[in-house]
Every structure is written in structure tokens, then in C-alpha cells.
């Protein structure tokens, strides 16, 4: 009898709860928090980039200001890098977990309730990451700079020279459209992860808000290469 009771006690002992990041909710929260950090960077970076309309002196002064304190700059870069890595890792693991939960695909897949943004979320992320790397190599490091010679410290000149090449501008605009889709769905998912009250009216309003934020941000970024190609910025 004692052995039977002992065996029964062992069998009902609860398993150890998974760690925060290993849990599905933990991964979603990590994606939401890192998403906030990255969105703040996108907004701040856009505000700085729009100074290009103020002319070469103002824009180059802004770029010089960013490099005034190199130690602080590297701290910011490190935070952004860690955020990107955690964001991508959490997204990849959630996608893998979702696939394992339904290993057999639908006979006929119908995306009736999901948006185009949500369906492209996983493959648009790596493309946007590739764009960021290319963008840094071109405008920050100067390793890829077709059209004219890269001049370190002359950021206005480098941006205009780079965007004067049509395929550079085309790749930039295409990548930003994907980033807009990513942001639109990411903003909506982030609001859901933070546990806001769920009603149909609130859901529709938040989806519209996420869409307009993404559109405004991407329109600001895309206006720069278009202005260069049309001669408004030269």
C-alpha cells in the first residue's frame, strides 16, 4: 500500500515551469519590448533624416552630433543590436513552435482572418535585416557606394550620391514597404501582448492606428530618395 501511494505521489508531482523566455508568452513579451525599442529608433532616425531638407550644413551637423560621444553611441548600438537579435530569435522560435503544433498543412489554405502584413511577417523580417546591413555598409561604412566617391563626414553628399543611383533608391523603397508591413502588424501584435482590453470596436481602432503610424513613418523615409531622384534634394 505504501509503495502504491508513493508511486501515485510521484506521478502527480508538477513539472517545473518553463523559464520566462522559453514560454510562448515570454517570447511574445520579449518581441513586444524589443519591438518598442526598435520602433522608437525608427521614429528618432526618421526625425534626424528629415533634417536633410534643411540643407547640407544642418544635416552634416546632425551627423556630427551623433558621433560626438562615441562611447554613448556604442551603448545605443549595442542595445539596438541585442534588441534585433532577441526580436528575431523570439520570432523564429514562435514560428517554429507554431509549425510543430500543426505539422500537417491545410489541404487548402485560406487566409480569411489574417492580414497580408501578418502573412508576410516572418519572411519580411530577414529581408528588412538584409536591407539594414546593406544600408550601413553603404551610408555608414562606405564599403558599398556606387555613383561617386564616399566622403567620410560629408553625410549629405553621400546620401544624395547614393540615392541618385536608381536601383539603390528602388531597393530602399521596396525594403521600406516591407518594413511598413512589418511595423503595421508588429504594432498591432505589441498592443495585444500588453493585454489591452479586447472589443471589436477597440480592435478596429487600434488596427487603423497601427496602419496610419506605419504609413506616416514609411512615407517620411521614402520621401528622401524620391526627392533626390526628382531633383528636389541635390
Legacy VTK file of the C-alpha trace (Angstrom):
# vtk DataFile Version 3.0
C-alpha trace
ASCII
DATASET POLYDATA
POINTS 234 float
0.000 0.000 0.000
2.815 2.394 0.907
4.614 1.661 -2.364
1.396 2.305 -4.297
0.808 5.620 -2.533
4.438 6.635 -3.069
4.242 5.869 -6.778
0.999 7.819 -7.061
2.527 10.804 -5.296
5.457 10.829 -7.668
3.216 10.669 -10.717
1.207 13.760 -9.759
4.233 15.907 -8.880
4.006 19.003 -11.133
6.787 19.501 -13.632
8.996 22.532 -13.312
7.539 25.586 -15.037
9.454 26.632 -18.154
11.739 29.643 -17.960
10.359 33.039 -18.957
11.983 33.185 -22.388
11.227 29.516 -23.077
7.479 30.065 -22.626
5.305 31.233 -25.503
4.032 34.246 -23.544
7.600 35.120 -22.564
8.709 35.135 -26.195
5.752 37.327 -27.146
6.597 39.806 -24.378
10.262 39.876 -25.469
9.124 40.571 -29.030
6.850 43.371 -27.773
9.503 45.057 -25.587
12.252 44.825 -28.210
9.708 45.977 -30.775
9.093 49.143 -28.741
12.835 49.826 -28.635
13.171 49.342 -32.386
10.101 51.463 -33.171
11.492 54.303 -31.058
14.706 54.032 -33.063
12.768 54.121 -36.358
10.945 57.286 -35.227
14.099 59.000 -33.938
16.094 58.038 -37.026
13.378 59.446 -39.295
13.294 62.773 -37.436
17.049 63.059 -37.904
16.915 62.038 -41.567
14.279 64.663 -42.352
16.860 67.320 -41.487
18.255 66.677 -44.951
15.566 69.091 -46.199
17.253 71.833 -44.113
20.372 71.643 -46.287
23.921 70.212 -46.164
25.173 72.252 -43.179
22.294 71.307 -40.885
22.303 67.653 -41.936
26.069 67.239 -41.572
25.905 68.950 -38.165
23.283 66.425 -37.070
25.507 63.553 -38.221
28.485 65.048 -36.362
26.360 65.394 -33.219
25.555 61.682 -33.320
29.282 60.901 -33.228
30.113 63.478 -30.554
30.206 60.869 -27.772
31.414 57.609 -29.295
31.010 55.659 -26.032
27.324 56.611 -25.773
26.849 55.851 -29.449
28.248 52.351 -28.992
25.974 51.770 -25.988
22.975 52.700 -28.138
24.238 50.479 -30.948
24.705 47.582 -28.515
21.176 47.962 -27.145
19.784 48.029 -30.681
21.860 45.008 -31.711
20.726 42.960 -28.705
17.127 44.031 -29.360
17.341 42.945 -33.008
18.863 39.573 -32.073
16.270 38.864 -29.362
13.437 40.048 -31.623
14.487 37.764 -34.473
15.221 34.824 -32.165
11.843 35.086 -30.441
10.043 35.411 -33.791
11.872 32.401 -35.267
11.170 30.236 -32.219
7.488 31.201 -32.156
7.225 30.372 -35.848
8.945 27.010 -35.266
6.667 26.251 -32.314
3.605 27.084 -34.402
4.795 24.787 -37.198
5.394 21.917 -34.778
1.938 22.375 -33.282
0.449 21.814 -36.767
2.982 19.699 -38.709
0.437 18.768 -41.405
-0.569 21.702 -43.557
-4.084 22.516 -44.631
-5.341 20.794 -47.781
-6.437 24.221 -48.973
-5.024 27.160 -47.046
-7.382 30.129 -46.735
-6.079 33.326 -45.128
-9.508 34.718 -44.356
-8.832 36.182 -40.912
-5.176 37.122 -41.279
-3.888 40.249 -42.973
-1.281 40.353 -45.730
1.053 42.015 -43.219
0.752 39.126 -40.760
1.259 36.523 -43.511
4.492 38.222 -44.630
5.766 38.901 -41.083
8.294 36.058 -40.977
9.912 36.419 -44.405
9.808 40.226 -44.479
11.907 40.379 -41.294
15.038 38.762 -42.820
14.692 40.939 -45.939
14.499 44.072 -43.804
17.553 42.870 -41.842
19.480 42.396 -45.100
18.455 45.916 -46.108
19.732 47.360 -42.806
23.099 45.646 -43.264
23.357 46.926 -46.860
22.301 50.403 -45.746
25.001 50.525 -43.051
27.675 49.276 -45.431
26.687 51.917 -47.961
25.993 55.102 -45.969
27.843 54.488 -42.676
30.921 52.459 -43.583
31.171 53.492 -47.238
32.073 49.997 -48.437
29.234 49.957 -50.976
28.802 53.349 -52.558
28.133 53.339 -56.309
27.879 56.524 -58.289
30.613 58.638 -56.714
33.350 58.555 -54.115
32.311 58.158 -50.492
33.392 61.183 -48.428
33.620 60.459 -44.710
31.898 63.127 -42.647
30.009 64.542 -45.634
26.768 62.672 -44.965
24.599 64.945 -47.118
26.837 64.342 -50.131
26.907 60.578 -49.520
23.122 60.293 -49.217
22.458 62.328 -52.372
25.123 60.441 -54.333
23.781 57.072 -53.182
20.124 57.768 -53.896
20.991 59.262 -57.281
21.542 55.659 -58.405
18.055 54.422 -59.347
18.449 50.831 -58.202
19.716 51.939 -54.789
16.592 54.070 -54.356
14.382 51.263 -55.703
15.847 48.748 -53.240
15.479 51.267 -50.412
11.812 51.966 -51.238
10.988 48.255 -51.659
12.603 47.387 -48.324
10.788 50.219 -46.577
7.450 48.989 -47.929
8.202 45.629 -46.323
9.248 47.401 -43.130
5.917 49.226 -43.194
4.043 45.912 -43.379
6.225 44.577 -40.580
5.592 47.666 -38.434
1.865 47.637 -39.052
1.443 44.063 -37.875
4.139 44.432 -35.211
2.435 47.446 -33.630
-0.864 45.592 -33.532
0.730 42.450 -32.057
2.580 44.545 -29.479
-0.651 46.132 -28.289
-2.188 42.691 -27.966
0.809 41.404 -25.982
0.438 44.224 -23.467
-3.061 42.973 -22.667
-5.217 45.918 -23.718
-8.987 45.385 -23.320
-10.345 43.420 -26.266
-13.510 44.590 -28.014
-14.340 44.636 -31.721
-14.533 48.434 -31.815
-11.216 48.844 -29.976
-9.579 46.221 -32.180
-10.644 48.020 -35.355
-9.475 51.389 -33.985
-6.068 50.035 -32.946
-5.594 48.364 -36.327
-6.288 51.667 -38.067
-3.889 53.442 -35.693
-1.141 50.900 -36.373
-1.710 51.252 -40.126
-1.531 55.052 -40.096
1.593 55.114 -37.911
3.333 52.722 -40.322
2.194 54.705 -43.388
3.349 58.059 -41.968
6.753 56.711 -40.929
7.412 54.970 -44.237
6.207 57.989 -46.245
8.756 60.129 -44.404
11.601 57.740 -45.191
10.587 57.137 -48.807
10.249 60.878 -49.495
14.051 61.254 -49.292
15.118 59.008 -52.219
12.173 60.281 -54.272
13.248 63.877 -53.584
16.802 63.039 -54.665
15.670 61.298 -57.873
13.346 64.205 -58.774
15.993 66.854 -58.056
14.248 68.386 -55.038
17.303 67.434 -52.966
20.618 67.847 -54.774
LINES 1 235
234 0 1 2 3 4 5 6 7 8 9 10 11 12 13 14 15 16 17 18 19 20 21 22 23 24 25 26 27 28 29 30 31 32 33 34 35 36 37 38 39 40 41 42 43 44 45 46 47 48 49 50 51 52 53 54 55 56 57 58 59 60 61 62 63 64 65 66 67 68 69 70 71 72 73 74 75 76 77 78 79 80 81 82 83 84 85 86 87 88 89 90 91 92 93 94 95 96 97 98 99 100 101 102 103 104 105 106 107 108 109 110 111 112 113 114 115 116 117 118 119 120 121 122 123 124 125 126 127 128 129 130 131 132 133 134 135 136 137 138 139 140 141 142 143 144 145 146 147 148 149 150 151 152 153 154 155 156 157 158 159 160 161 162 163 164 165 166 167 168 169 170 171 172 173 174 175 176 177 178 179 180 181 182 183 184 185 186 187 188 189 190 191 192 193 194 195 196 197 198 199 200 201 202 203 204 205 206 207 208 209 210 211 212 213 214 215 216 217 218 219 220 221 222 223 224 225 226 227 228 229 230 231 232 233
